């Protein structure tokens, strides 16, 4: 049973509120004339029921019904803890798959 909710990936920049984290979303695009990469950012509040997500963690958030005046997102999964690299995790998984195939 799939749903049409938007899912975004971002980095947690604040966890000072109860059951809420602030997630920084980055969008990278190329300028049509100057061909330079432009980074635009946006901060959103996301619901974290367990209060377990720390600052610096990479999370996937999913759209939800309005939970408060500013909260419209819920933390779905923690992709990388603070200090971990998401790319190395994916590289390790591909190494495991290639070993299994041999």
Backbone as ProteinMPNN parsed JSONL, in Angstrom:
{"seq_chain_A": "XXXXXXXXXXXXXXXXXXXXXXXXXXXXXXXXXXXXXXXXXXXXXXXXXXXXXXXXXXXXXXXXXXXXXXXXXXXXXXXXXXXXXXXXXXXXXXXXXXXXXX", "coords_chain_A": {"N_chain_A": [[0.847, -1.175, 0.0], [1.032, 1.876, -1.121], [1.765, 5.373, -0.681], [1.242, 8.822, -1.592], [2.863, 10.705, -0.411], [5.265, 13.306, 0.023], [8.767, 12.771, 0.268], [11.712, 13.792, 1.795], [15.238, 14.438, 2.126], [17.408, 15.524, 4.658], [19.546, 17.492, 6.873], [19.796, 17.492, 10.398], [19.627, 20.397, 12.301], [18.919, 21.484, 14.71], [17.835, 20.425, 17.915], [16.461, 21.293, 20.131], [13.856, 21.553, 20.962], [10.941, 19.966, 22.418], [10.176, 16.802, 21.259], [10.513, 17.667, 18.633], [12.418, 18.458, 15.767], [14.655, 20.564, 13.929], [15.1, 20.652, 10.529], [17.428, 21.019, 7.955], [17.057, 21.636, 4.619], [18.575, 21.177, 1.508], [18.79, 22.458, -1.746], [20.178, 21.992, -4.829], [20.988, 23.642, -7.796], [21.67, 24.432, -11.234], [22.665, 27.504, -12.55], [20.952, 28.998, -15.243], [22.23, 30.702, -17.113], [24.863, 31.433, -16.201], [25.928, 29.015, -15.477], [26.698, 28.182, -12.958], [26.721, 26.48, -9.828], [24.006, 26.781, -7.733], [23.081, 27.003, -4.414], [20.277, 26.578, -2.556], [18.608, 26.934, 0.514], [16.381, 25.619, 3.022], [14.604, 25.666, 6.058], [12.797, 23.362, 7.991], [10.371, 22.247, 10.386], [10.22, 19.159, 12.04], [8.472, 16.325, 13.284], [9.555, 14.356, 15.973], [9.011, 11.682, 17.585], [10.316, 10.059, 19.526], [12.38, 11.603, 20.527], [15.053, 11.043, 19.879], [16.767, 11.736, 17.829], [19.786, 13.318, 16.925], [21.69, 16.414, 16.73], [23.116, 17.089, 13.595], [22.618, 14.688, 12.399], [21.673, 12.788, 9.515], [18.567, 12.707, 8.041], [15.485, 11.213, 6.845], [12.527, 12.749, 5.962], [8.961, 12.809, 6.059], [5.974, 13.95, 4.547], [3.121, 15.12, 6.38], [-0.061, 15.35, 8.077], [-1.066, 18.568, 9.419], [0.592, 19.107, 12.437], [1.102, 21.022, 14.305], [1.318, 24.614, 14.592], [3.596, 25.141, 13.03], [4.619, 22.645, 12.301], [4.735, 20.246, 9.81], [5.842, 17.942, 8.956], [7.267, 14.638, 9.48], [9.766, 12.727, 11.085], [10.996, 10.054, 9.363], [13.074, 8.162, 9.049], [16.397, 7.621, 10.286], [19.162, 8.242, 8.487], [21.945, 8.559, 8.627], [24.086, 8.824, 11.385], [25.395, 11.529, 13.484], [28.552, 12.578, 12.312], [28.979, 10.321, 10.769], [29.358, 9.15, 7.406], [27.235, 9.197, 4.658], [27.814, 8.265, 2.13], [29.918, 6.425, 2.43], [28.59, 4.365, 3.714], [26.904, 3.406, 1.703], [28.838, 2.546, -0.108], [30.017, 0.461, 1.322], [27.898, -1.337, 1.379], [27.667, -2.057, -1.33], [30.069, -3.368, -1.636], [29.642, -5.592, -0.035], [27.606, -6.849, -1.472], [28.919, -7.514, -3.855], [30.757, -9.358, -2.905], [29.083, -11.419, -2.092], [28.104, -12.308, -4.523], [30.23, -13.632, -5.696]], "CA_chain_A": [[0.0, 0.0, 0.0], [1.893, 3.05, -1.224], [1.093, 6.659, -0.557], [1.825, 9.857, -2.432], [3.478, 11.732, 0.421], [6.625, 13.69, -0.362], [9.834, 12.371, 1.172], [12.9, 14.595, 1.554], [16.393, 14.108, 2.96], [18.058, 16.731, 5.145], [20.405, 17.373, 8.053], [19.222, 18.093, 11.609], [20.438, 21.511, 12.777], [18.521, 21.837, 16.068], [16.953, 19.469, 18.599], [16.222, 21.899, 21.431], [12.443, 21.502, 21.309], [10.424, 18.656, 22.803], [9.589, 16.003, 20.175], [10.615, 18.398, 17.373], [13.759, 18.784, 15.296], [14.707, 21.452, 12.781], [15.836, 19.977, 9.469], [17.88, 21.901, 6.891], [16.938, 21.016, 3.306], [19.386, 21.851, 0.495], [18.448, 22.217, -3.147], [21.254, 22.462, -5.7], [20.582, 23.786, -9.187], [22.638, 25.136, -12.065], [22.154, 28.747, -13.103], [20.795, 28.768, -16.682], [23.141, 31.505, -17.94], [26.239, 31.426, -15.723], [26.33, 27.609, -15.278], [27.262, 28.028, -11.625], [25.821, 25.753, -8.934], [23.37, 27.632, -6.734], [22.553, 26.224, -3.3], [19.228, 27.265, -1.798], [18.301, 26.15, 1.704], [15.114, 25.881, 3.692], [14.492, 24.959, 7.331], [11.449, 22.925, 8.338], [10.244, 21.557, 11.663], [9.732, 17.793, 11.851], [8.091, 15.653, 14.524], [10.42, 13.239, 16.377], [8.277, 11.164, 18.747], [11.184, 9.456, 20.546], [13.429, 12.55, 20.949], [16.32, 10.324, 19.772], [17.591, 12.251, 16.741], [20.75, 14.299, 17.404], [22.124, 17.439, 15.784], [24.102, 16.595, 12.649], [22.173, 13.433, 11.788], [21.003, 12.873, 8.217], [17.272, 12.056, 8.228], [14.471, 11.275, 5.796], [11.28, 13.216, 6.544], [7.801, 12.541, 5.213], [4.89, 14.906, 4.703], [2.03, 14.617, 7.214], [-1.088, 16.346, 8.376], [-0.529, 19.573, 10.338], [0.686, 18.679, 13.835], [1.06, 22.254, 15.084], [1.332, 25.786, 13.713], [4.736, 25.1, 12.105], [5.051, 21.275, 11.981], [4.016, 19.542, 8.746], [6.699, 16.831, 8.561], [7.581, 13.651, 10.517], [11.008, 11.995, 10.812], [10.686, 8.68, 8.986], [14.227, 7.291, 9.295], [17.712, 8.238, 10.445], [20.007, 7.632, 7.465], [23.322, 8.566, 9.116], [24.237, 9.525, 12.66], [26.381, 12.608, 13.383], [29.922, 12.132, 12.102], [29.022, 9.25, 9.775], [29.171, 9.58, 6.027], [26.222, 8.406, 3.967], [28.431, 7.667, 0.943], [30.69, 5.238, 2.811], [27.648, 3.298, 4.007], [26.474, 2.837, 0.441], [29.981, 1.846, -0.697], [30.167, -0.791, 2.061], [26.832, -2.244, 0.957], [27.993, -2.585, -2.653], [31.175, -4.318, -1.461], [29.048, -6.824, 0.479], [26.849, -7.493, -2.55], [29.842, -8.113, -4.812], [31.345, -10.545, -2.265], [28.079, -12.474, -2.095], [27.941, -12.808, -5.887], [31.378, -14.47, -6.051]], "C_chain_A": [[0.892, 1.237, 0.0], [1.064, 4.311, -1.032], [1.855, 7.692, -1.369], [2.478, 10.977, -1.628], [4.891, 12.027, -0.064], [7.601, 13.228, 0.705], [11.082, 13.151, 0.799], [13.997, 14.169, 2.51], [17.067, 15.407, 3.359], [18.875, 16.452, 6.387], [19.773, 18.113, 9.218], [20.164, 19.185, 12.111], [20.068, 21.943, 14.193], [17.607, 20.76, 16.633], [16.57, 19.988, 19.985], [14.772, 21.859, 21.876], [12.045, 20.087, 21.702], [9.741, 18.007, 21.607], [9.591, 16.718, 18.831], [12.079, 18.619, 17.04], [13.63, 19.744, 14.122], [15.62, 20.817, 11.747], [16.157, 20.993, 8.374], [17.836, 21.136, 5.571], [17.74, 21.838, 2.306], [18.917, 21.47, -0.891], [19.558, 22.814, -3.989], [20.747, 22.514, -7.13], [21.655, 24.578, -9.93], [21.968, 26.38, -12.641], [22.084, 28.614, -14.624], [21.775, 29.541, -17.563], [24.593, 31.319, -17.51], [26.786, 30.027, -15.458], [27.039, 27.382, -13.949], [26.25, 27.319, -10.748], [25.318, 26.696, -7.851], [22.764, 26.727, -5.666], [21.517, 27.064, -2.58], [18.829, 26.35, -0.643], [16.954, 26.558, 2.273], [15.098, 25.065, 4.984], [13.027, 24.602, 7.582], [11.495, 22.241, 9.703], [9.644, 20.186, 11.407], [9.493, 17.153, 13.216], [9.008, 14.448, 14.76], [9.854, 12.693, 17.682], [9.205, 10.695, 19.859], [12.24, 10.407, 21.099], [14.818, 11.941, 20.834], [17.249, 10.89, 18.704], [18.478, 13.372, 17.262], [21.082, 15.308, 16.318], [23.216, 16.853, 14.896], [23.697, 15.305, 11.96], [21.495, 13.722, 10.45], [19.712, 12.074, 8.334], [16.43, 12.145, 6.964], [13.172, 11.675, 6.472], [10.161, 12.992, 5.536], [6.705, 13.547, 5.561], [3.774, 14.301, 5.557], [0.965, 15.695, 7.359], [-0.507, 17.38, 9.327], [-0.582, 19.093, 11.791], [0.678, 19.872, 14.787], [1.084, 23.418, 14.1], [2.435, 25.692, 12.666], [5.141, 23.693, 11.675], [4.135, 20.631, 10.95], [4.762, 18.305, 8.284], [6.953, 15.913, 9.755], [8.881, 12.958, 10.115], [10.648, 10.539, 10.554], [11.832, 7.743, 9.324], [15.475, 8.135, 9.483], [18.646, 7.515, 9.479], [21.465, 7.553, 7.9], [23.376, 9.361, 10.405], [25.283, 10.621, 12.516], [27.798, 12.045, 13.254], [30.057, 11.006, 11.095], [28.812, 9.844, 8.392], [28.187, 8.647, 5.339], [26.825, 7.678, 2.774], [29.203, 6.412, 1.313], [29.77, 4.076, 3.148], [27.196, 2.614, 2.726], [27.608, 2.064, -0.224], [30.203, 0.504, 0.003], [29.114, -1.805, 1.626], [27.126, -2.839, -0.413], [29.136, -3.576, -2.567], [30.619, -5.648, -0.947], [28.289, -7.568, -0.609], [27.796, -8.171, -3.518], [30.524, -9.34, -4.219], [30.38, -11.71, -2.282], [27.923, -13.092, -3.473], [29.051, -13.751, -6.285], [31.268, -15.864, -5.541]], "O_chain_A": [[1.447, 1.596, 1.038], [-0.156, 4.316, -1.195], [2.989, 7.451, -1.783], [2.625, 12.09, -2.132], [5.617, 11.134, -0.501], [7.304, 13.286, 1.899], [11.476, 13.178, -0.367], [13.727, 13.608, 3.572], [17.279, 16.289, 2.527], [18.901, 15.33, 6.893], [19.271, 19.225, 9.056], [21.351, 18.939, 12.322], [20.819, 22.69, 14.821], [16.726, 20.245, 15.944], [16.376, 19.2, 20.911], [14.479, 22.105, 23.046], [12.73, 19.124, 21.358], [8.835, 18.589, 21.011], [8.762, 16.416, 17.973], [12.886, 18.93, 17.916], [12.626, 19.739, 13.409], [16.768, 20.482, 12.04], [15.283, 21.732, 7.921], [18.499, 20.11, 5.421], [17.604, 23.061, 2.257], [18.675, 20.297, -1.175], [19.853, 24.005, -3.882], [20.152, 21.555, -7.623], [22.445, 25.301, -9.321], [20.85, 26.317, -13.153], [23.05, 28.166, -15.242], [22.117, 29.079, -18.652], [25.462, 31.074, -18.347], [27.987, 29.869, -15.236], [27.883, 26.493, -13.832], [25.046, 27.528, -10.9], [26.104, 27.328, -7.143], [22.022, 25.796, -5.979], [21.829, 28.133, -2.055], [18.725, 25.135, -0.811], [16.458, 27.662, 2.047], [15.526, 23.911, 5.0], [12.135, 25.432, 7.407], [12.532, 21.724, 10.116], [8.679, 20.053, 10.653], [10.221, 17.411, 14.174], [9.213, 13.627, 13.866], [10.183, 13.187, 18.76], [8.906, 10.915, 21.033], [12.934, 10.055, 22.053], [15.696, 12.29, 21.623], [18.429, 10.541, 18.686], [18.003, 14.273, 17.954], [20.797, 15.09, 15.14], [24.134, 16.196, 15.386], [24.369, 14.871, 11.025], [20.838, 14.748, 10.272], [19.745, 10.895, 8.686], [16.627, 13.025, 6.126], [12.748, 11.038, 7.436], [10.384, 12.985, 4.326], [6.539, 13.936, 6.717], [3.51, 13.101, 5.47], [1.09, 16.799, 6.828], [0.482, 17.083, 9.997], [-1.639, 18.727, 12.306], [0.288, 19.739, 15.947], [0.89, 23.22, 12.9], [2.238, 26.118, 11.528], [5.947, 23.558, 10.755], [2.933, 20.483, 11.169], [4.354, 17.674, 7.309], [6.867, 16.346, 10.904], [9.078, 12.637, 8.943], [10.07, 9.87, 11.411], [11.602, 6.645, 9.83], [15.599, 9.221, 8.917], [18.896, 6.319, 9.629], [22.152, 6.583, 7.578], [22.787, 10.437, 10.509], [25.998, 10.646, 11.514], [28.189, 11.145, 13.998], [31.159, 10.757, 10.608], [28.181, 10.888, 8.228], [28.311, 7.426, 5.442], [26.385, 6.577, 2.442], [29.15, 5.425, 0.58], [30.119, 2.922, 2.901], [27.114, 1.387, 2.667], [27.364, 1.028, -0.841], [30.541, -0.484, -0.65], [29.404, -2.996, 1.518], [26.858, -4.019, -0.634], [29.18, -4.532, -3.341], [31.069, -6.713, -1.371], [28.328, -8.797, -0.659], [27.525, -9.285, -3.967], [30.841, -10.276, -4.953], [30.788, -12.857, -2.462], [27.637, -14.284, -3.583], [28.838, -14.606, -7.144], [32.164, -16.677, -5.767]]}, "name": "protein", "num_of_chains": 1, "seq": "XXXXXXXXXXXXXXXXXXXXXXXXXXXXXXXXXXXXXXXXXXXXXXXXXXXXXXXXXXXXXXXXXXXXXXXXXXXXXXXXXXXXXXXXXXXXXXXXXXXXXX"}
